[in-house]
Every structure is written in structure tokens, then in C-alpha cells.
Amino acid sequence: MKFLHLADLHLGKRVNGFSMLEDQAHILRQILAILDDEQPDGVLIAGDVYDKSVPSVEAVGLLDGFLTELRARGVWITGTAADADRTLFEADLTGPVAICIGSEGEGISRLLKEKCDFLVSIPMEGQTESLNASVAGALCMYEVLRTRKGLR
């Protein structure tokens, strides 16, 4: 099973007053080319997608374009959220999927939730309120593997 893992994109970042959007757009186009060449089973998008909690219109447009390109390739956009209507284990993960994992404690942004085709929660026991992003990502990737390979 092959996954492409993207983390902490920080779309909309400015360095010394200089916008990185043009460079970020180029990088996202390169990522799409890698997806076309490598044909991974899934994409994991983790961490801080935007550079600010209230991203610029340009940063939102950049992510919108990227997600639109993923959908054009037949990829379903899935987000993890504690308030999701279904659990990770109830979701259909048999086709191409991009799973968005938010930062620890805060989850994915409202804007990213709105861009997802569906949301899933990771069931928790006891007093644990959230998982480390890498743990949540590993659980999601394993569930994709388990679903596709028929593992129990």
C-alpha cells in the first residue's frame, strides 16, 4: 500500500513580507504530477494546511484548486472530526481517498471541513479527547489498508 503524506503546508505564508503563494502553487502542481506518476492508494494531508487561523482568500483558493484537481482524479476528500456523523470504521474507504488530519486538540479548520466530501471520527475510549496527528494518521492509513485487504 502506498500513501503520499503532505504535512504543514502553511498555505498563504509570507516570509519577510514576500508572499509564498506562487511557490506553493508550483509545489502543489508538482505534488499532482507525483500523484499521476506514482498512483498512490491514498493521500494524507496533515497538520496546518493554512498559515493563519483565518486564511487569505488566495490561500483558500489555492487549496480549493488542489482539492478540485484531486477530485478530478477520482479522489474522495475525507476529513477527521470529532463531531462527524460516521466513524472511520463505518466509512467507505475502498476507492482513492485523501484524508485530512488536523492539528492536535484543534482538528481541521472549519474551512477545510466544508471542502471535504465526508467527515469521519476516530472512536475514543476513556478520557482521551484527541490523538496526536501522527497517531490519527496511522490509524486512518491502517483502516484504508484493512478495508481494502479484507483484514479483521
C-alpha contacts under 8 A as a table, 3 or more apart, distances in Angstrom:
res1	aa1	res2	aa2	distance
1	M	40	P	7.59
1	M	41	D	6.28
1	M	145	L	6.93
2	K	40	P	4.89
2	K	41	D	5.34
2	K	42	G	6.94
3	F	40	P	5.28
3	F	41	D	5.71
3	F	42	G	4.88
3	F	43	V	5.47
3	F	44	L	6.95
3	F	141	M	7.91
4	L	35	L	7.86
4	L	40	P	6.46
4	L	42	G	6.46
4	L	43	V	4.73
4	L	44	L	6.15
5	H	43	V	5.85
5	H	44	L	4.67
5	H	45	I	6.15
5	H	46	A	7.61
6	L	9	L	7.23
6	L	43	V	7.47
6	L	44	L	5.99
6	L	45	I	4.82
6	L	46	A	6.20
7	A	45	I	5.81
7	A	46	A	4.66
7	A	47	G	5.49
7	A	48	D	7.20
7	A	49	V	7.55
8	D	46	A	6.40
8	D	47	G	4.80
8	D	48	D	4.49
8	D	49	V	5.58
8	D	50	Y	7.89
9	L	47	G	7.74
9	L	48	D	6.27
9	L	49	V	4.90
9	L	50	Y	6.63
9	L	51	D	7.72
10	H	13	K	5.80
10	H	48	D	5.80
10	H	49	V	5.12
10	H	50	Y	4.35
10	H	51	D	4.01
10	H	52	K	7.69
11	L	20	M	7.99
11	L	21	L	6.98
11	L	24	Q	6.86
11	L	49	V	6.07
11	L	50	Y	4.50
11	L	51	D	5.43
11	L	59	A	5.35
11	L	60	V	8.00
11	L	62	L	7.61
11	L	63	L	7.67
12	G	19	S	7.07
12	G	20	M	6.58
12	G	21	L	5.79
12	G	50	Y	6.38
12	G	51	D	5.66
12	G	52	K	7.74
12	G	55	P	6.83
12	G	56	S	6.47
12	G	58	E	7.02
12	G	59	A	4.71
13	K	19	S	6.38
13	K	20	M	5.73
13	K	21	L	7.21
13	K	50	Y	7.79
13	K	51	D	5.30
14	R	17	G	5.53
14	R	18	F	5.17
14	R	19	S	4.47
14	R	20	M	5.67
15	V	18	F	5.11
15	V	19	S	6.58
15	V	20	M	7.15
19	S	22	E	7.50
20	M	23	D	5.35
20	M	24	Q	6.02
21	L	24	Q	4.89
21	L	25	A	5.97
21	L	58	E	7.71
21	L	59	A	7.22
21	L	62	L	7.95
22	E	25	A	5.15
22	E	26	H	6.32
23	D	26	H	5.07
23	D	27	I	6.23
24	Q	27	I	5.00
24	Q	28	L	6.18
25	A	28	L	5.14
25	A	29	R	6.27
25	A	62	L	6.71
26	H	29	R	5.12
26	H	30	Q	6.30
27	I	30	Q	4.99
27	I	31	I	6.20
28	L	31	I	4.92
28	L	32	L	6.29
28	L	66	F	6.78
29	R	32	L	5.09
29	R	33	A	6.33
29	R	66	F	7.98
30	Q	33	A	4.98
30	Q	34	I	6.25
31	I	34	I	5.01
31	I	35	L	6.23
32	L	35	L	4.96
32	L	36	D	6.25
32	L	69	E	7.75
32	L	70	L	7.73
33	A	36	D	5.04
33	A	37	D	6.21
34	I	37	D	5.04
34	I	38	E	5.78
34	I	39	Q	7.86
35	L	38	E	5.31
35	L	39	Q	5.28
35	L	40	P	6.45
36	D	39	Q	5.61
40	P	43	V	7.26
41	D	96	P	5.93
41	D	97	V	7.30
42	G	96	P	5.72
42	G	97	V	4.98
42	G	98	A	5.57
42	G	99	I	7.67
43	V	97	V	6.40
43	V	98	A	4.39
43	V	99	I	6.24
44	L	98	A	5.67
44	L	99	I	4.93
44	L	100	C	6.09
44	L	101	I	7.42
44	L	137	G	7.11
45	I	49	V	7.85
45	I	98	A	7.00
45	I	99	I	5.99
45	I	100	C	4.65
45	I	101	I	6.09
46	A	49	V	7.28
46	A	100	C	5.74
46	A	101	I	4.52
46	A	102	G	5.83
46	A	103	S	7.32
46	A	133	A	6.98
46	A	137	G	7.59
47	G	101	I	6.32
47	G	102	G	5.06
47	G	103	S	4.81
47	G	133	A	7.04
48	D	51	D	6.77
48	D	102	G	6.85
48	D	103	S	6.44
50	Y	53	S	7.05
50	Y	55	P	6.07
50	Y	59	A	7.01
51	D	55	P	6.72
52	K	55	P	5.11
53	S	109	S	7.71
55	P	59	A	6.11
55	P	60	V	6.55
56	S	59	A	5.19
56	S	60	V	6.39
57	V	60	V	5.18
57	V	61	G	6.13
58	E	61	G	4.98
58	E	62	L	6.12
59	A	62	L	5.02
59	A	63	L	6.41
60	V	63	L	5.27
60	V	64	D	6.07
61	G	64	D	4.91
61	G	65	G	6.10
62	L	65	G	5.24
62	L	66	F	6.34
63	L	66	F	5.02
63	L	67	L	6.11
64	D	67	L	5.22
64	D	68	T	6.01
64	D	115	K	7.56
65	G	68	T	5.03
65	G	69	E	6.22
66	F	69	E	5.14
66	F	70	L	6.34
67	L	70	L	4.94
67	L	71	R	6.20
67	L	77	I	7.50
67	L	115	K	7.88
68	T	71	R	5.08
68	T	72	A	6.17
69	E	72	A	4.97
69	E	73	R	6.49
70	L	73	R	5.16
70	L	74	G	6.70
70	L	75	V	5.37
70	L	76	W	7.74
71	R	74	G	4.98
71	R	75	V	4.80
71	R	76	W	6.23
71	R	77	I	7.50
72	A	75	V	7.26
74	G	96	P	6.52
75	V	95	G	7.43
75	V	96	P	4.71
75	V	97	V	4.96
75	V	98	A	6.44
76	W	95	G	7.71
76	W	96	P	6.29
76	W	97	V	4.72
76	W	98	A	6.08
76	W	116	C	7.96
76	W	117	D	6.28
77	I	97	V	6.03
77	I	98	A	4.91
77	I	99	I	6.23
77	I	100	C	7.52
77	I	115	K	7.68
77	I	116	C	4.95
77	I	117	D	5.19
77	I	118	F	6.91
78	T	97	V	6.90
78	T	98	A	5.87
78	T	99	I	4.74
78	T	100	C	6.07
78	T	116	C	5.39
78	T	117	D	5.95
78	T	118	F	5.25
78	T	119	L	5.54
78	T	120	V	7.18
79	G	99	I	5.63
79	G	100	C	4.61
79	G	101	I	6.47
79	G	108	I	7.36
79	G	112	L	7.84
79	G	113	K	6.31
79	G	116	C	5.92
79	G	118	F	6.52
79	G	119	L	4.65
79	G	120	V	6.23
80	T	84	A	7.44
80	T	99	I	7.37
80	T	100	C	6.26
80	T	101	I	5.75
80	T	102	G	7.33
80	T	107	G	7.40
80	T	108	I	7.18
80	T	119	L	5.57
80	T	120	V	4.95
80	T	121	S	5.48
80	T	122	I	7.38
81	A	84	A	5.38
81	A	107	G	6.47
81	A	108	I	7.08
81	A	119	L	6.26
81	A	120	V	5.97
81	A	121	S	5.16
81	A	122	I	7.84
82	A	120	V	7.63
82	A	121	S	5.03
82	A	122	I	7.09
83	D	121	S	6.81
84	A	87	T	7.11
84	A	119	L	5.27
84	A	120	V	5.09
84	A	121	S	5.37
85	D	119	L	7.09
85	D	120	V	6.82
85	D	121	S	7.68
86	R	90	E	6.05
86	R	91	A	6.77
86	R	119	L	7.18
86	R	120	V	5.29
86	R	121	S	6.36
87	T	90	E	5.24
87	T	91	A	6.56
87	T	120	V	4.88
87	T	121	S	4.54
87	T	122	I	5.82
87	T	123	P	6.59
88	L	91	A	5.45
88	L	120	V	5.04
88	L	121	S	5.60
88	L	122	I	5.64
88	L	123	P	7.81
88	L	140	C	7.21
88	L	143	E	7.51
89	F	143	E	7.13
91	A	120	V	7.09
92	D	95	G	7.70
93	L	96	P	7.52
93	L	97	V	6.77
93	L	143	E	7.95
93	L	144	V	5.67
93	L	147	T	6.70
93	L	148	R	7.61
94	T	144	V	7.03
94	T	147	T	6.49
94	T	148	R	5.64
99	I	140	C	7.60
100	C	108	I	7.25
101	I	107	G	6.82
101	I	108	I	6.28
101	I	133	A	6.38
101	I	136	A	7.18
101	I	137	G	6.57
102	G	106	E	6.76
102	G	107	G	3.90
102	G	108	I	3.93
102	G	109	S	7.30
102	G	133	A	6.67
103	S	106	E	5.67
103	S	107	G	5.08
103	S	108	I	6.69
103	S	132	N	7.73
103	S	133	A	5.96
104	E	107	G	6.14
104	E	130	S	6.55
104	E	131	L	6.36
104	E	132	N	5.38
104	E	133	A	5.72
105	G	129	E	7.54
105	G	130	S	5.64
105	G	131	L	7.55
106	E	109	S	7.90
108	I	112	L	6.29
108	I	113	K	6.57
109	S	112	L	5.21
109	S	113	K	6.23
110	R	113	K	5.04
110	R	114	E	6.32
111	L	114	E	5.23
111	L	115	K	6.62
112	L	115	K	5.06
112	L	116	C	6.57
113	K	116	C	5.37
113	K	119	L	7.39
116	C	119	L	6.78
122	I	136	A	7.71
124	M	128	T	6.52
124	M	129	E	7.41
125	E	128	T	6.61
128	T	131	L	7.59
131	L	135	V	6.28
131	L	136	A	5.89
132	N	135	V	5.26
132	N	136	A	6.25
133	A	136	A	5.07
133	A	137	G	6.02
134	S	137	G	4.99
134	S	138	A	6.08
135	V	138	A	5.07
135	V	139	L	6.22
136	A	139	L	5.17
136	A	140	C	6.25
137	G	140	C	5.11
137	G	141	M	6.13
138	A	141	M	5.14
138	A	142	Y	6.06
139	L	142	Y	5.15
139	L	143	E	6.13
140	C	143	E	5.07
140	C	144	V	6.35
141	M	144	V	5.15
141	M	145	L	6.35
142	Y	145	L	4.94
142	Y	146	R	5.96
143	E	146	R	4.91
143	E	147	T	5.90
144	V	147	T	5.22
144	V	148	R	6.16
145	L	148	R	5.28
145	L	149	K	5.94
145	L	151	L	7.98
146	R	149	K	5.30
146	R	150	G	5.67
146	R	151	L	4.76
146	R	152	R	6.96
147	T	150	G	5.34
147	T	151	L	6.71
148	R	151	L	7.92
